[in-house]
C-alpha cells in the first residue's frame, strides 16, 4: 500500500501543474486571472471560530483536538462568488470535512453554512472524497448514486497527504476534479452564487488543512 501511495503521488506530480511554492500562483495562472484567497500567513479575509482555526506552516488548519465540536462549523471567506474555477490543496488527517461553494452563511450564533460542498472524508465504504454534497439540504442525493464521486476518487486519494481539488461552477453546471480526475459533473439550479468555506465536522476530534487556495472568476 505504501508503495502504491508513493506511485500515485509521483504520477500526480507529473500530470498536475505544480506550484513553485505553496500559496503562490503559477505564471500561467496569473495570466488566466487567478487570485489567491489565502496569503499563507494569516486568516485575512476569512471568518471563523478563532479557537478552532489557525495558520500553521503555510496552511489553514482546522482542528477540534482541544475542543469538541457538536455542530458542523466553518471558516468562511467573506466574499461571494458566482461563476468560477476554485483550486486548492487539502490534507485530511482524519474525519470529515468539505469545501463549501455557492453557499449561504446562516444567521444566528456560530459559523453555520448551508449549500454546495465538494466533500472529503475517511469513513470506509462511506468515505466521501470526490462527492458532490449539499450541506443542510439534499445531502448526497445530488449525485446519480450516493457514492458516485467516491467510486471515482477512491483509487487516487493520497491518504493523509496533500490532494488537489478543483471546483468549477458555471451557470447551473458543477464539475469536481480531484488530483486531475473528474469525480462529478452535473447540473443543479438551486444556487447560482454564494460564499466559499471550509468545514470542520462535528464529532470525534479531527483535523483538516488547506493551502494554495485560488480562484478564477468566469
Secondary structure as the mmCIF struct_conf table of DSSP 4:
data_model
#
loop_
_struct_conf.conf_type_id
_struct_conf.id
_struct_conf.beg_label_comp_id
_struct_conf.beg_label_asym_id
_struct_conf.beg_label_seq_id
_struct_conf.end_label_comp_id
_struct_conf.end_label_asym_id
_struct_conf.end_label_seq_id
HELX_RH_AL_P HELX_RH_AL_P1 UNK A 2 UNK A 15
BEND BEND1 UNK A 16 UNK A 16
HELX_LH_PP_P HELX_LH_PP_P1 UNK A 17 UNK A 19
BEND BEND2 UNK A 20 UNK A 21
TURN_TY1_P TURN_TY1_P1 UNK A 22 UNK A 23
HELX_RH_AL_P HELX_RH_AL_P2 UNK A 27 UNK A 32
TURN_TY1_P TURN_TY1_P2 UNK A 33 UNK A 33
STRN STRN1 UNK A 35 UNK A 36
BEND BEND3 UNK A 37 UNK A 37
BEND BEND4 UNK A 40 UNK A 41
TURN_TY1_P TURN_TY1_P3 UNK A 44 UNK A 45
STRN STRN2 UNK A 46 UNK A 47
TURN_TY1_P TURN_TY1_P4 UNK A 50 UNK A 52
STRN STRN3 UNK A 53 UNK A 56
TURN_TY1_P TURN_TY1_P5 UNK A 57 UNK A 58
STRN STRN4 UNK A 59 UNK A 63
BEND BEND5 UNK A 65 UNK A 67
STRN STRN5 UNK A 69 UNK A 69
BEND BEND6 UNK A 70 UNK A 71
STRN STRN6 UNK A 73 UNK A 81
BEND BEND7 UNK A 82 UNK A 83
STRN STRN7 UNK A 84 UNK A 94
BEND BEND8 UNK A 95 UNK A 95
STRN STRN8 UNK A 96 UNK A 105
BEND BEND9 UNK A 107 UNK A 110
STRN STRN9 UNK A 113 UNK A 121
HELX_RH_3T_P HELX_RH_3T_P1 UNK A 124 UNK A 126
TURN_TY1_P TURN_TY1_P6 UNK A 129 UNK A 130
STRN STRN10 UNK A 132 UNK A 135
TURN_TY1_P TURN_TY1_P7 UNK A 136 UNK A 138
STRN STRN11 UNK A 139 UNK A 139
HELX_RH_3T_P HELX_RH_3T_P2 UNK A 140 UNK A 142
BEND BEND10 UNK A 143 UNK A 145
TURN_TY1_P TURN_TY1_P8 UNK A 146 UNK A 147
HELX_RH_AL_P HELX_RH_AL_P3 UNK A 148 UNK A 153
TURN_TY1_P TURN_TY1_P9 UNK A 154 UNK A 156
TURN_TY1_P TURN_TY1_P10 UNK A 159 UNK A 160
BEND BEND11 UNK A 161 UNK A 161
STRN STRN12 UNK A 163 UNK A 170
TURN_TY1_P TURN_TY1_P11 UNK A 171 UNK A 172
STRN STRN13 UNK A 173 UNK A 178
TURN_TY1_P TURN_TY1_P12 UNK A 179 UNK A 180
STRN STRN14 UNK A 181 UNK A 187
BEND BEND12 UNK A 190 UNK A 190
BEND BEND13 UNK A 192 UNK A 192
STRN STRN15 UNK A 194 UNK A 200
BEND BEND14 UNK A 202 UNK A 202
STRN STRN16 UNK A 203 UNK A 203
BEND BEND15 UNK A 204 UNK A 204
STRN STRN17 UNK A 207 UNK A 217
#
